[in-house]
Amino acid sequence: MEPKQFKKVVILTGAGISAESGIPTFRDSGGLWENEPVEVVATPEGFVKHPERVIDFYNKRRQDALRCEPNAAHYALVKLEEKFGDNFLLITQNVDDLHQRAGSKRVLPMHGELLKVRCLGAAEHVIECKENQPEECPVCKAKMRPHIVWFGEIPFEMDRIYGELTSCDLFAYIGTSGAVYPAAGFRQVAKQAGAHVVCLNLEEISGGYTDEFIKGKAGEIVPKWVQTL
Ligand code: NAD
């Protein structure tokens, strides 16, 4: 079969791409939300009511993520970026830094970044945070919060994302359950704008707007798929 020719590629990744690196997904059995109520650790209201519990939760997530390494799927996406250059964007719902550590440059972490914290002062200073969240902002002394998009908050750079989705000709979503909006709707936006849409996952995601489904573990199927492009 002739390799397919695409001009502009947008990828969306979810927790499934980091599962083989040892970071639990949110919804699969054994997922990290089983022990912590979503309302507490992933909403602004939860942070107001239980700040220490929330800070402790993200401190632990940081320590876990720092112990993990990127896997073959993360590295394969670096190769894909090298091929497409500026005509490539990797949107991730993941807050770990495994794409960046693998070497991806054009990454848009739409749900924030575990290894950053943001102050609650008017300037919203964002600073790097390797392990435990600092008590106060080193710039303005305001209190700090994880630099994570919680339920009820708007993900980062949505205008740019929709611009990219409607101008790509290949959109692939990898290791994401399609349960969390707005990311769950990206395939529909890309498909309706004319892109070829591919799903790579352990299980087929219902809801349509997908031309091709590739079943398997991300670490195995993503490198093979990238080779076909
Ligand atoms: P999700 O837990 O809802 O879904 C995970 C998906 O990955 C499922 O469809 C599952 O079938 C698939 N999957 C599991 N293991 C896989 C593997 N080895 N190979 C391929 N697919 C595999 O996660 P989601 O869709 O990303 O959405 C929920 C939220 O979870 C997001 O907001 C994200 O920020 C957050 N999250 C992030 C991390 C992280 O940063 N690594 C971890 C957990 C959750």
Residues whose N, C-alpha, C, O or C-beta is under 5 A from the ligand:
A	BS01	NAD	G14 A15 G16 S18 A19 E20 I23 P24 T25 F26 R27 D28 Q93 N94 V95 D96 H111 G175 T176 S177 G178 V180 L200 N201 L202 E203 G216 K217 A218
